[in-house]
Amino acid sequence: MESDEPGTVVDMGWELGPAHRQSLLSLARCALTDFLIDGFIQPIESQEPIFLQPRGVFVTLWRHDNGDLRGCRGEPRPQRPLIEAVVLMTIAAAIDDPRFLPVVAEELPLLKIEINILTQPQPILRQQIEIGRHGLLIEGPQDGGLLLPEVALRHHMNLDEFLTTLCAKAHLPEGAWRNPDCRLYAFETLVLLEDVQSMATD
């Protein structure tokens, strides 16, 4: 549950083992392939209790030949079981990112899937934010936006730059995170990333 008091983001000991991580990546790959080639998604079922827990999930598609972003979509708060969120956000990243044309089947060999599983967003103060550890979510009266922890590291941002970019992502004025009408949250992520070398040898 969220607390009204800003503080350290914790995950209550939740963990995914290597086999579970690989299963989720394989599931995302199969769902993407089925959808782009056959136009449908197989029924999403699992007997694994950990896969049935609701989780916030973001899925990012990368071109592994040139490192370009190809699509990213997600849900910051738990809305559906983890296994369902992974499948649906993988498809959404491929066809529903307004910045890009939809992914086509011919691109499948060039894509690398990254899954970010989020902890529950918690209110946080500026001085508590740790670059590289915390992702940020801002919610204003009308708009909101989110940046994953890796964004700050990839673009070598300091904290002020991270907060400024967050406000821009949310279509809010610079410094809006200070506004009492806006709420600033932090979360941590468990990152699952496909191994391109193993994909090439399968």
C-alpha positions in Angstrom: 0.0 0.0 0.0 1.0 3.6 -0.5 1.9 5.7 2.5 1.0 9.4 2.7 4.5 10.0 4.2 7.4 10.2 1.7 10.1 7.7 2.4 12.2 4.9 1.1 10.8 2.7 -1.6 10.7 -0.9 -0.5 9.5 -4.1 -2.2 8.5 -6.3 0.7 11.0 -9.0 -0.3 9.5 -9.8 -3.7 11.9 -11.7 -6.0 12.0 -13.6 -9.3 14.5 -16.4 -9.8 16.4 -17.0 -13.0 13.9 -19.5 -14.4 11.0 -17.2 -13.8 12.8 -14.3 -15.4 13.6 -16.4 -18.5 10.0 -17.6 -18.6 8.7 -14.1 -18.7 11.1 -13.1 -21.5 10.2 -16.1 -23.5 6.5 -15.4 -23.0 6.9 -11.8 -24.2 8.8 -13.0 -27.3 6.2 -15.6 -28.1 3.3 -13.2 -27.7 5.0 -10.6 -29.9 5.7 -13.2 -32.6 2.2 -14.6 -32.5 0.7 -11.2 -32.7 2.8 -9.8 -35.5 2.7 -12.9 -37.6 -0.8 -14.4 -36.9 -2.6 -11.3 -35.5 -3.7 -12.8 -32.2 -2.6 -13.5 -28.7 -2.6 -16.9 -27.2 -4.7 -17.4 -24.0 -2.6 -16.1 -21.0 -2.5 -18.8 -18.3 -0.1 -19.8 -15.5 -0.1 -21.9 -12.3 2.8 -19.9 -10.9 1.6 -17.8 -7.9 4.3 -15.2 -8.5 3.1 -14.6 -12.0 -0.5 -14.0 -10.8 0.5 -11.2 -8.5 -0.6 -7.7 -9.8 2.4 -5.7 -10.9 3.2 -2.5 -12.7 5.1 -3.3 -15.9 6.9 -1.4 -18.6 8.1 -3.2 -21.8 10.7 -1.6 -24.1 11.6 -2.8 -27.5 15.1 -2.0 -28.8 16.8 -2.6 -32.1 19.8 -4.6 -31.2 21.6 -3.9 -34.4 21.8 -0.1 -33.8 20.6 0.4 -30.2 17.6 2.5 -31.3 14.4 2.6 -29.3 11.5 1.0 -31.2 8.7 1.3 -28.6 7.8 1.5 -25.0 4.5 1.1 -23.1 3.6 0.3 -19.6 1.4 0.6 -16.5 3.0 2.2 -13.5 0.6 0.7 -10.9 -0.5 -2.8 -10.5 -3.7 -3.3 -12.6 -3.5 -6.9 -13.6 -1.5 -10.1 -13.0 2.2 -9.9 -13.9 2.0 -12.5 -16.6 -1.0 -10.6 -18.3 0.7 -7.2 -17.9 3.9 -8.5 -19.6 2.0 -9.8 -22.6 -0.3 -6.8 -23.1 2.5 -4.2 -22.6 4.7 -6.1 -25.1 2.1 -5.9 -27.7 1.3 -2.2 -26.8 5.0 -1.3 -27.1 5.0 -2.8 -30.6 1.8 -1.1 -31.9 0.7 1.6 -29.6 3.7 4.0 -29.0 2.6 7.2 -30.7 6.2 8.2 -31.4 6.8 5.3 -33.8 5.1 3.5 -36.7 3.8 0.0 -35.6 6.4 -2.8 -35.5 6.0 -5.3 -38.4 6.9 -9.0 -38.4 10.0 -8.5 -40.6 11.6 -6.6 -37.6 11.3 -9.5 -35.2 14.9 -10.8 -35.7 16.2 -7.2 -35.0 14.3 -6.6 -31.7 15.5 -7.1 -28.2 12.9 -7.1 -25.4 13.4 -5.4 -22.0 10.9 -5.9 -19.2 10.8 -3.5 -16.2 8.8 -4.8 -13.3 8.0 -1.9 -10.9 7.6 -1.7 -7.2 4.5 0.1 -6.0 5.1 3.9 -6.5 5.6 5.7 -3.2 5.6 9.4 -2.4 9.2 10.7 -2.1 11.0 13.9 -1.3 13.7 15.4 -3.6 16.5 14.8 -1.1 15.6 11.1 -0.9 15.8 10.4 -4.7 18.8 8.2 -5.7 19.9 8.5 -9.4 20.1 5.0 -10.9 18.0 3.4 -8.1 14.7 5.3 -8.4 12.4 5.9 -11.3 10.0 8.8 -11.0 6.3 9.3 -11.5 4.7 12.7 -11.4 0.9 13.3 -11.4 -0.6 16.8 -11.9 -4.2 17.9 -12.0 -4.5 16.9 -15.6 -1.2 15.4 -16.8 1.3 12.9 -15.6 4.5 11.2 -16.7 7.1 8.6 -15.8 10.8 8.0 -16.3 12.5 4.6 -15.6 15.6 4.6 -13.4 17.8 3.7 -16.4 16.9 7.0 -18.2 19.0 9.1 -15.8 22.0 6.7 -16.2 21.8 6.4 -20.0 21.7 10.2 -20.5 24.1 11.0 -17.6 21.6 13.2 -15.8 22.0 14.7 -12.4 18.9 15.0 -10.2 17.8 18.5 -11.4 18.0 17.3 -15.0 16.1 14.1 -14.2 13.3 16.1 -12.5 13.2 18.7 -15.4 13.0 15.9 -18.0 10.2 14.2 -15.9 8.1 17.4 -16.0 8.7 17.8 -19.7 7.6 14.1 -20.3 4.4 14.9 -18.4 3.8 18.1 -20.4 4.1 20.1 -17.2 6.1 23.3 -16.6 9.7 23.0 -15.5 9.8 22.8 -11.7 6.2 21.5 -11.5 7.2 18.8 -9.1 7.4 21.6 -6.4 3.8 22.5 -7.1 1.5 21.4 -4.2 -1.1 20.4 -6.9 1.4 17.8 -8.2 2.5 14.6 -6.5 5.9 13.0 -6.9 6.4 9.3 -6.5 9.4 7.0 -6.8 9.7 3.3 -7.6 12.4 0.7 -8.2 12.5 -1.8 -11.0 13.6 -5.3 -11.7 15.0 -5.3 -15.2 14.8 -8.4 -17.5 16.6 -8.1 -20.8 16.9 -10.6 -23.6 20.3 -12.0 -24.4 20.9 -11.3 -28.1 23.8 -13.9 -28.3 21.6 -16.7 -27.0 18.8 -15.6 -29.3 21.1 -16.0 -32.3 22.1 -19.5 -31.2 18.7 -20.9 -30.5 
